[in-house]
């Protein structure tokens, strides 16, 4: 007997392999969609943090040591800390070095996410 075609066992094995492959591919797509969503959140937060940092650095008022927090209309919380650093190295100079740390926080589902920017600025020492 010479029969041509596939046996039932061969068809079942091929179907099982195809099902596993499709499940893996769908999981990869799902993971990519989550990553894209998360990257979008971080990009939005970094844009807001950078804008706030530029606002602080370009402010007309004199920058001094302080810490403050604010909440934006779209739910981001911005914490800013300005500290005088390297006091012992700048005490005899007409300038001082300020470190500015800005942390932006937001909720994604039930988890809090955050992003921190840091920079330094040289300012004239007040006499």
N, C-alpha and C positions, 0 to 999 in steps of 0.2 A: 504494500500500500504506500503510495507516494502522494501524500496530500500537501497541497500548497496553502499557505496562510499562517496565521498566528494562533497559538494555543491560548486558551483562556488564562493560563498562568502568566504568559508573556504579556498579555494585554493588561492584567492586573498590576504587574510589576511596573510597566511603562506608565500607567496611570498614577501609581503611587509616587514614582520619581517626578513626574510632571507636577503633581500636587505639592510636593515638598519644595520644588524649585519655585513655583508661583508664590508659596507662602514666604519664602526667604526674600524674594524680590519685593513683595508688598511690605515686609518689615523694613527693608532698606529705604523704600520710598517714605514710609512713615517717619523713620528716624531723620531723614533729610528734611522733611517738612518741619519737624520740631526744631531742628538746628537752624533752619531759616528763620523761624519765628523768634527764636532766642537771639539770633544775631541782629534782627530788626530792632528788638528791645534795646540791645547794647548800643547800636548805632544811634538811636534816638536819644538815649541817655547821655552818650558821649557828646553829641551835638549840643544838648542843653548844658552839660557841665562845661564844655569849652566856651560857650557863650557867656556863662556866668563868670568864668575865670577871666575872660577878656574884659568883662564889665568891671570886675574888681581891680584888675591891673591898670585899666585906662581911666579909672575914676578920678575926678577932679579933686575930691577930698583926700586929705593926707591919710595914707595907710598906716595904721598903728596896730599894736598887739590887741587882738580881740578874737572872740569866737561867737558865731551866730548861726541860727538855723532858719530856714524858711520852707514853705510848702508851695509848690506851683499849682496852678489851676488844674493841671492834668494829672495830679497825684504823685508827683516826684517830690521827695524831701531832699533839700540841699543843706549840708552841714559844712560850714567854713571855719577853719582855724588858722589864725595868723599869729606866728610866734617869732620873736627875735632870737636868731641863732648866731652862734660863734661870737658871743658878746666879748669874750676875753681877747679875741683876735681883732675886733673892730673898735675896741673902747678908745683907742687913741686916734681914730680916723674921724673924718667929718661925715661919714656915712655909716649906716647899719644895714645888716642883711636880714631880711624877713623871709620866712618860709611860709608859703600859703598852701594849705591842704584843703582840698574840696572833695567831699564825698557825696555822691548822689545815690539815693535809694528809691526803690520802687517795688511794688508787689506784683508777682507773676503767679497767679493762682493763690496758693497759700504760702508760698515761699517769698522771702524778701531777697531781692537782688541788689547789688551795689557796685559802684564803680568809683575809683578814687584817682584824682589828678593832683599832682604836687608840682610846685615851682618855687623859685626864689626870686626876690626882687631887692635891688639895692636902692635905698632911699636916703635922703639927707637926714642927718641927725638933728633933732630939734635942740636948740640951745636954751 
